Amino acid sequence: MLKDRHIVLGVTGGIAAYKACDLVSRLGKRGAEVRVVLTENAAKFVPPLTFATLSGNPVNTDTFAPRFELEHIALSKWADAFVIAPATANCLAKLANGIADDLLSTTALAMTAPTLIAPAMNANMWRHPATQANLRTLIDRGVATVGPGVGHLACGDDDVGRMAEPGEIVEALEALLTPRDDLKGLRVLVTAGPTVERIDPVRYITNRSSGKMGYAIAEAARDRGAGVTLVSGPVSLPAPRGVELVSIQSSADLCEAVLERGEWADVVIQAAAPADFRPVSVAGSKIKKTGEGMTLQLENTTDIAAELGRRKRDGQVLVAFAAETDDVLENAAKKLEKKNADLVVANDVSRADAGFGVDTNAVTLVTREGVKALPLMSKRDAADGILDAVAALMGPER
């Protein structure tokens, strides 16, 4: 799939630059022709001669080196794809804000070919709101990402921020140049985020769901050709491009939106975390503090997953989530039967690196055919793993 493809590889100044050598080698073995652009700091980690030897092409480092044509324009015209690995926090910031102050960032601004970035940095830098905002800006513009993974970092921590392995980057590049369309023509309904159950005009009951898993699934399904509707509780995430977004507040809102749309959906993936209980009555004005305690009477909300299971039509695939703290697999297996689901995605939300509010997840896929555990990975990678299982359930004929 990469044979005779022209790949421009940008390498920025992080310790993971040494992995880019393996990446060039792997791309060459797949038949791709590679031209490398190094930043000044990247050249301090790996000398240009190394990349020139591995790629068989001169390495580009200087915007103002004497030549017959403007190098950043020539590279943008030549490229079938542009890969930046590693992409440091500084690189993401420059790309997001259109800064072009060296050959790599100038080439990026001129590039019209598909772009894939492999972020790599310290975990705190990765989690910083500025970095996350820059990343979201790039994704909204159509830039593809791979990683980062979790592992041992140069700072000595074991955390998120490790650059994706070269093999993973090659696979992501192949997927970018030859997009998967195994869900083409399917109508996929995804739910995401929490619900809020009002107590009075200023107070409510909710949970820790950030919506990140559901949004990742919606984006992955869109990229695999599906028509996607995302029903989302209140989150701080921007709407995914190319996805119909339906915003809701309460579990009752969620129930109405899902049951209405569930009738036509081929696949329903219930990644939202609706409240199991709500106040029996909602005060019309703020409840004043009296110095005495307050007893809040709760009632059950509608079991949306069970109702979907009751209404399930032939050929429809229902995916439920089981966010558990104890007996994870046992509870997931019970949920599979009780909700008449085809797949339950189980995760241990007591883990600090998986579940609510973080960018990684470690889930176990439970079906009637068996159990498959996915290792700790980004939520986008986990989304594709879930969709792989959905595609398998639907079968090749669907």
Rosetta blueprint (number, residue, H / E / L):
1 M L
2 L L
3 K L
4 D L
5 R L
6 H E
7 I E
8 V E
9 L E
10 G E
11 V E
12 T L
13 G L
14 G L
15 I L
16 A L
17 A H
18 Y H
19 K H
20 A H
21 C H
22 D H
23 L H
24 V H
25 S H
26 R H
27 L H
28 G H
29 K H
30 R L
31 G L
32 A L
33 E E
34 V E
35 R E
36 V E
37 V E
38 L E
39 T L
40 E L
41 N L
42 A H
43 A H
44 K H
45 F H
46 V L
47 P L
48 P H
49 L H
50 T H
51 F H
52 A H
53 T H
54 L H
55 S H
56 G L
57 N L
58 P L
59 V L
60 N E
61 T L
62 D L
63 T L
64 F L
65 A L
66 P L
67 R L
68 F L
69 E L
70 L L
71 E H
72 H H
73 I H
74 A H
75 L H
76 S H
77 K H
78 W H
79 A L
80 D L
81 A E
82 F E
83 V E
84 I E
85 A E
86 P E
87 A E
88 T L
89 A H
90 N H
91 C H
92 L H
93 A H
94 K H
95 L H
96 A H
97 N L
98 G L
99 I L
100 A L
101 D L
102 D L
103 L H
104 L H
105 S H
106 T H
107 T H
108 A H
109 L H
110 A H
111 M L
112 T L
113 A L
114 P L
115 T E
116 L E
117 I E
118 A E
119 P E
120 A L
121 M L
122 N L
123 A H
124 N H
125 M H
126 W H
127 R H
128 H L
129 P H
130 A H
131 T H
132 Q H
133 A H
134 N H
135 L H
136 R H
137 T H
138 L H
139 I H
140 D H
141 R L
142 G L
143 V L
144 A E
145 T E
146 V L
147 G L
148 P L
149 G E
150 V E
151 G E
152 H E
153 L L
154 A L
155 C L
156 G L
157 D L
158 D E
159 D E
160 V E
161 G E
162 R E
163 M L
164 A L
165 E L
166 P H
167 G H
168 E H
169 I H
170 V H
171 E H
172 A H
173 L H
174 E H
175 A H
176 L H
177 L H
178 T L
179 P L
180 R L
181 D L
182 D L
183 L L
184 K L
185 G L
186 L L
187 R E
188 V E
189 L E
190 V E
191 T E
192 A E
193 G L
194 P E
195 T L
196 V L
197 E E
198 R E
199 I E
200 D E
201 P L
202 V L
203 R E
204 Y E
205 I E
206 T L
207 N L
208 R L
209 S L
210 S L
211 G L
212 K H
213 M H
214 G H
215 Y H
216 A H
217 I H
218 A H
219 E H
220 A H
221 A H
222 R H
223 D H
224 R L
225 G L
226 A L
227 G E
228 V E
229 T E
230 L E
231 V E
232 S E
233 G L
234 P L
235 V L
236 S L
237 L L
238 P L
239 A L
240 P L
241 R L
242 G L
243 V L
244 E E
245 L E
246 V E
247 S E
248 I L
249 Q L
250 S L
251 S H
252 A H
253 D H
254 L H
255 C H
256 E H
257 A H
258 V H
259 L H
260 E H
261 R H
262 G H
263 E L
264 W L
265 A L
266 D L
267 V E
268 V E
269 I E
270 Q E
271 A L
272 A L
273 A E
274 P L
275 A L
276 D L
277 F E
278 R E
279 P E
280 V L
281 S L
282 V L
283 A L
284 G L
285 S L
286 K L
287 I L
288 K L
289 K L
290 T L
291 G L
292 E L
293 G L
294 M L
295 T L
296 L L
297 Q L
298 L E
299 E E
300 N E
301 T L
302 T L
303 D L
304 I H
305 A H
306 A H
307 E H
308 L H
309 G H
310 R H
311 R H
312 K L
313 R L
314 D L
315 G L
316 Q L
317 V E
318 L E
319 V E
320 A E
321 F E
322 A E
323 A E
324 E E
325 T L
326 D L
327 D L
328 V H
329 L H
330 E H
331 N H
332 A H
333 A H
334 K H
335 K H
336 L H
337 E H
338 K H
339 K L
340 N L
341 A L
342 D L
343 L E
344 V E
345 V E
346 A E
347 N E
348 D E
349 V L
350 S L
351 R L
352 A L
353 D L
354 A L
355 G L
356 F L
357 G L
358 V L
359 D L
360 T E
361 N E
362 A L
363 V E
364 T E
365 L E
366 V E
367 T L
368 R L
369 E L
370 G L
371 V E
372 K E
373 A E
374 L L
375 P L
376 L L
377 M E
378 S E
379 K H
380 R H
381 D H
382 A H
383 A H
384 D H
385 G H
386 I H
387 L H
388 D H
389 A H
390 V H
391 A H
392 A H
393 L H
394 M H
395 G L
396 P L
397 E L
398 R L
